Amino acid sequence: MKLSNIIIAVLAVIFAFSFGVVTRIIHPSESVNALWLVVAAGTFFIIVYSLYGAFVTSRVLALDDRR
């Protein structure tokens, strides 16, 4: 398993926990701190950026022999 996959998996766990706090699934009686929203958004954007980069590399920038 590559290190980048492990990092993405850790970020996904952090995102899931912070998203649970923001949606009040975890600790429903507490008020939501803005830091949880920033952490959820930041980890989501990092995960999506890396996956979209892999998609662009494999599909869009691939050589096409039919041209």
N, CA, C and O atoms as a GROMACS GRO file, in nm:
protein
  268
    1MET      N    1   0.085  -0.117   0.000
    1MET     CA    2   0.000   0.000   0.000
    1MET      C    3   0.090   0.124   0.000
    1MET      O    4   0.186   0.134   0.076
    2LYS      N    5   0.056   0.217  -0.086
    2LYS     CA    6   0.137   0.338  -0.098
    2LYS      C    7   0.106   0.435   0.016
    2LYS      O    8  -0.002   0.432   0.076
    3LEU      N    9   0.204   0.519   0.044
    3LEU     CA   10   0.189   0.617   0.151
    3LEU      C   11   0.076   0.716   0.121
    3LEU      O   12   0.005   0.758   0.212
    4SER      N   13   0.059   0.752  -0.005
    4SER     CA   14  -0.048   0.846  -0.040
    4SER      C   15  -0.186   0.787  -0.011
    4SER      O   16  -0.278   0.859   0.029
    5ASN      N   17  -0.202   0.657  -0.031
    5ASN     CA   18  -0.330   0.594   0.000
    5ASN      C   19  -0.357   0.593   0.150
    5ASN      O   20  -0.471   0.609   0.193
    6ILE      N   21  -0.253   0.574   0.228
    6ILE     CA   22  -0.268   0.577   0.374
    6ILE      C   23  -0.306   0.717   0.420
    6ILE      O   24  -0.390   0.733   0.509
    7ILE      N   25  -0.244   0.818   0.362
    7ILE     CA   26  -0.275   0.956   0.398
    7ILE      C   27  -0.419   0.990   0.362
    7ILE      O   28  -0.490   1.054   0.440
    8ILE      N   29  -0.463   0.947   0.244
    8ILE     CA   30  -0.602   0.971   0.203
    8ILE      C   31  -0.698   0.900   0.298
    8ILE      O   32  -0.803   0.956   0.332
    9ALA      N   33  -0.664   0.779   0.341
    9ALA     CA   34  -0.751   0.706   0.434
    9ALA      C   35  -0.760   0.777   0.569
    9ALA      O   36  -0.868   0.785   0.627
   10VAL      N   37  -0.648   0.828   0.619
   10VAL     CA   38  -0.648   0.902   0.746
   10VAL      C   39  -0.730   1.030   0.732
   10VAL      O   40  -0.808   1.064   0.821
   11LEU      N   41  -0.714   1.099   0.620
   11LEU     CA   42  -0.792   1.221   0.597
   11LEU      C   43  -0.941   1.190   0.586
   11LEU      O   44  -1.025   1.269   0.630
   12ALA      N   45  -0.975   1.075   0.529
   12ALA     CA   46  -1.117   1.036   0.520
   12ALA      C   47  -1.176   1.011   0.658
   12ALA      O   48  -1.291   1.046   0.683
   13VAL      N   49  -1.099   0.951   0.747
   13VAL     CA   50  -1.148   0.928   0.883
   13VAL      C   51  -1.166   1.061   0.956
   13VAL      O   52  -1.265   1.082   1.025
   14ILE      N   53  -1.069   1.151   0.940
   14ILE     CA   54  -1.080   1.284   1.003
   14ILE      C   55  -1.202   1.358   0.948
   14ILE      O   56  -1.274   1.423   1.023
   15PHE      N   57  -1.224   1.348   0.816
   15PHE     CA   58  -1.340   1.412   0.755
   15PHE      C   59  -1.470   1.354   0.810
   15PHE      O   60  -1.564   1.428   0.843
   16ALA      N   61  -1.476   1.222   0.821
   16ALA     CA   62  -1.598   1.159   0.870
   16ALA      C   63  -1.630   1.202   1.012
   16ALA      O   64  -1.745   1.229   1.045
   17PHE      N   65  -1.528   1.210   1.097
   17PHE     CA   66  -1.551   1.251   1.235
   17PHE      C   67  -1.594   1.397   1.241
   17PHE      O   68  -1.691   1.431   1.310
   18SER      N   69  -1.522   1.486   1.170
   18SER     CA   70  -1.556   1.628   1.175
   18SER      C   71  -1.692   1.655   1.112
   18SER      O   72  -1.765   1.743   1.157
   19PHE      N   73  -1.728   1.581   1.007
   19PHE     CA   74  -1.860   1.597   0.946
   19PHE      C   75  -1.968   1.549   1.042
   19PHE      O   76  -2.077   1.605   1.047
   20GLY      N   77  -1.938   1.445   1.118
   20GLY     CA   78  -2.032   1.398   1.219
   20GLY      C   79  -2.055   1.501   1.328
   20GLY      O   80  -2.166   1.515   1.378
   21VAL      N   81  -1.950   1.573   1.365
   21VAL     CA   82  -1.965   1.680   1.466
   21VAL      C   83  -2.046   1.795   1.408
   21VAL      O   84  -2.133   1.851   1.477
   22VAL      N   85  -2.019   1.833   1.283
   22VAL     CA   86  -2.089   1.945   1.221
   22VAL      C   87  -2.238   1.914   1.206
   22VAL      O   88  -2.321   2.002   1.228
   23THR      N   89  -2.273   1.792   1.169
   23THR     CA   90  -2.413   1.756   1.152
   23THR      C   91  -2.479   1.711   1.282
   23THR      O   92  -2.595   1.670   1.281
   24ARG      N   93  -2.406   1.719   1.391
   24ARG     CA   94  -2.453   1.687   1.526
   24ARG      C   95  -2.492   1.541   1.544
   24ARG      O   96  -2.578   1.509   1.626
   25ILE      N   97  -2.430   1.453   1.468
   25ILE     CA   98  -2.447   1.310   1.492
   25ILE      C   99  -2.363   1.271   1.613
   25ILE      O  100  -2.404   1.189   1.695
   26ILE      N  101  -2.244   1.331   1.622
   26ILE     CA  102  -2.156   1.311   1.737
   26ILE      C  103  -2.172   1.433   1.828
   26ILE      O  104  -2.163   1.546   1.780
   27HIS      N  105  -2.196   1.413   1.953
   27HIS     CA  106  -2.219   1.519   2.053
   27HIS      C  107  -2.336   1.609   2.013
   27HIS      O  108  -2.314   1.727   1.986
   28PRO      N  109  -2.458   1.558   2.008
   28PRO     CA  110  -2.572   1.639   1.960
   28PRO      C  111  -2.609   1.755   2.052
   28PRO      O  112  -2.675   1.849   2.008
   29SER      N  113  -2.570   1.749   2.178
   29SER     CA  114  -2.612   1.856   2.269
   29SER      C  115  -2.518   1.977   2.264
   29SER      O  116  -2.556   2.084   2.312
   30GLU      N  117  -2.399   1.962   2.208
   30GLU     CA  118  -2.305   2.074   2.203
   30GLU      C  119  -2.332   2.163   2.083
   30GLU      O  120  -2.387   2.119   1.982
   31SER      N  121  -2.293   2.290   2.096
   31SER     CA  122  -2.303   2.380   1.981
   31SER      C  123  -2.184   2.353   1.889
   31SER      O  124  -2.078   2.308   1.933
   32VAL      N  125  -2.202   2.380   1.761
   32VAL     CA  126  -2.100   2.350   1.662
   32VAL      C  127  -1.998   2.462   1.659
   32VAL      O  128  -2.033   2.580   1.645
   33ASN      N  129  -1.872   2.426   1.673
   33ASN     CA  130  -1.762   2.520   1.664
   33ASN      C  131  -1.725   2.536   1.516
   33ASN      O  132  -1.732   2.440   1.440
   34ALA      N  133  -1.688   2.655   1.476
   34ALA     CA  134  -1.654   2.681   1.336
   34ALA      C  135  -1.530   2.604   1.293
   34ALA      O  136  -1.512   2.577   1.174
   35LEU      N  137  -1.444   2.569   1.387
   35LEU     CA  138  -1.324   2.495   1.352
   35LEU      C  139  -1.358   2.357   1.294
   35LEU      O  140  -1.289   2.309   1.204
   36TRP      N  141  -1.463   2.294   1.346
   36TRP     CA  142  -1.504   2.165   1.291
   36TRP      C  143  -1.547   2.178   1.146
   36TRP      O  144  -1.520   2.089   1.065
   37LEU      N  145  -1.614   2.287   1.112
   37LEU     CA  146  -1.656   2.310   0.975
   37LEU      C  147  -1.536   2.332   0.884
   37LEU      O  148  -1.532   2.283   0.771
   38VAL      N  149  -1.438   2.406   0.932
   38VAL     CA  150  -1.316   2.431   0.855
   38VAL      C  151  -1.239   2.300   0.834
   38VAL      O  152  -1.190   2.274   0.724
   39VAL      N  153  -1.229   2.218   0.938
   39VAL     CA  154  -1.159   2.090   0.926
   39VAL      C  155  -1.232   1.999   0.828
   39VAL      O  156  -1.168   1.934   0.746
   40ALA      N  157  -1.364   1.993   0.837
   40ALA     CA  158  -1.442   1.909   0.745
   40ALA      C  159  -1.424   1.956   0.601
   40ALA      O  160  -1.402   1.874   0.511
   41ALA      N  161  -1.433   2.085   0.578
   41ALA     CA  162  -1.418   2.137   0.442
   41ALA      C  163  -1.276   2.117   0.390
   41ALA      O  164  -1.257   2.078   0.275
   42GLY      N  165  -1.177   2.143   0.474
   42GLY     CA  166  -1.038   2.127   0.431
   42GLY      C  167  -1.003   1.984   0.394
   42GLY      O  168  -0.941   1.960   0.290
   43THR      N  169  -1.042   1.890   0.478
   43THR     CA  170  -1.012   1.750   0.446
   43THR      C  171  -1.090   1.703   0.323
   43THR      O  172  -1.038   1.626   0.242
   44PHE      N  173  -1.213   1.749   0.308
   44PHE     CA  174  -1.291   1.713   0.190
   44PHE      C  175  -1.224   1.765   0.063
   44PHE      O  176  -1.213   1.692  -0.035
   45PHE      N  177  -1.180   1.890   0.065
   45PHE     CA  178  -1.117   1.948  -0.053
   45PHE      C  179  -0.985   1.879  -0.086
   45PHE      O  180  -0.954   1.860  -0.204
   46ILE      N  181  -0.908   1.840   0.014
   46ILE     CA  182  -0.782   1.769  -0.011
   46ILE      C  183  -0.809   1.633  -0.074
   46ILE      O  184  -0.740   1.594  -0.168
   47ILE      N  185  -0.907   1.561  -0.022
   47ILE     CA  186  -0.940   1.429  -0.077
   47ILE      C  187  -0.989   1.442  -0.221
   47ILE      O  188  -0.945   1.368  -0.309
   48VAL      N  189  -1.080   1.533  -0.245
   48VAL     CA  190  -1.137   1.550  -0.379
   48VAL      C  191  -1.030   1.598  -0.477
   48VAL      O  192  -1.029   1.555  -0.592
   49TYR      N  193  -0.941   1.686  -0.433
   49TYR     CA  194  -0.835   1.737  -0.520
   49TYR      C  195  -0.743   1.624  -0.564
   49TYR      O  196  -0.704   1.617  -0.681
   50SER      N  197  -0.707   1.536  -0.472
   50SER     CA  198  -0.617   1.427  -0.508
   50SER      C  199  -0.686   1.326  -0.600
   50SER      O  200  -0.625   1.277  -0.695
   51LEU      N  201  -0.813   1.296  -0.574
   51LEU     CA  202  -0.884   1.202  -0.660
   51LEU      C  203  -0.911   1.261  -0.797
   51LEU      O  204  -0.903   1.191  -0.898
   52TYR      N  205  -0.943   1.388  -0.803
   52TYR     CA  206  -0.966   1.453  -0.932
   52TYR      C  207  -0.836   1.461  -1.011
   52TYR      O  208  -0.836   1.446  -1.133
   53GLY      N  209  -0.725   1.486  -0.942
   53GLY     CA  210  -0.596   1.488  -1.009
   53GLY      C  211  -0.561   1.353  -1.070
   53GLY      O  212  -0.506   1.346  -1.179
   54ALA      N  213  -0.593   1.246  -0.999
   54ALA     CA  214  -0.570   1.112  -1.053
   54ALA      C  215  -0.660   1.086  -1.174
   54ALA      O  216  -0.617   1.024  -1.271
   55PHE      N  217  -0.784   1.134  -1.169
   55PHE     CA  218  -0.876   1.118  -1.282
   55PHE      C  219  -0.825   1.193  -1.405
   55PHE      O  220  -0.824   1.139  -1.515
   56VAL      N  221  -0.783   1.316  -1.385
   56VAL     CA  222  -0.734   1.397  -1.497
   56VAL      C  223  -0.610   1.333  -1.557
   56VAL      O  224  -0.594   1.330  -1.679
   57THR      N  225  -0.522   1.283  -1.473
   57THR     CA  226  -0.401   1.220  -1.522
   57THR      C  227  -0.432   1.095  -1.603
   57THR      O  228  -0.371   1.072  -1.708
   58SER      N  229  -0.525   1.015  -1.557
   58SER     CA  230  -0.552   0.888  -1.626
   58SER      C  231  -0.641   0.903  -1.748
   58SER      O  232  -0.621   0.832  -1.847
   59ARG      N  233  -0.737   0.993  -1.746
   59ARG     CA  234  -0.834   1.002  -1.856
   59ARG      C  235  -0.807   1.116  -1.953
   59ARG      O  236  -0.809   1.096  -2.074
   60VAL      N  237  -0.782   1.232  -1.901
   60VAL     CA  238  -0.773   1.350  -1.988
   60VAL      C  239  -0.635   1.362  -2.052
   60VAL      O  240  -0.625   1.395  -2.170
   61LEU      N  241  -0.531   1.337  -1.976
   61LEU     CA  242  -0.395   1.355  -2.028
   61LEU      C  243  -0.337   1.229  -2.091
   61LEU      O  244  -0.220   1.228  -2.129
   62ALA      N  245  -0.416   1.123  -2.102
   62ALA     CA  246  -0.369   0.999  -2.164
   62ALA      C  247  -0.357   1.016  -2.315
   62ALA      O  248  -0.436   1.087  -2.377
   63LEU      N  249  -0.258   0.949  -2.373
   63LEU     CA  250  -0.240   0.956  -2.517
   63LEU      C  251  -0.345   0.871  -2.586
   63LEU      O  252  -0.382   0.764  -2.538
   64ASP      N  253  -0.393   0.920  -2.699
   64ASP     CA  254  -0.496   0.850  -2.776
   64ASP      C  255  -0.435   0.814  -2.910
   64ASP      O  256  -0.397   0.902  -2.987
   65ASP      N  257  -0.425   0.684  -2.940
   65ASP     CA  258  -0.364   0.639  -3.064
   65ASP      C  259  -0.453   0.661  -3.186
   65ASP      O  260  -0.406   0.655  -3.299
   66ARG      N  261  -0.581   0.687  -3.165
   66ARG     CA  262  -0.672   0.708  -3.277
   66ARG      C  263  -0.659   0.846  -3.340
   66ARG      O  264  -0.719   0.870  -3.445
   67ARG      N  265  -0.585   0.934  -3.282
   67ARG     CA  266  -0.571   1.070  -3.339
   67ARG      C  267  -0.452   1.079  -3.427
   67ARG      O  268  -0.424   1.185  -3.483
   0.00000   0.00000   0.00000
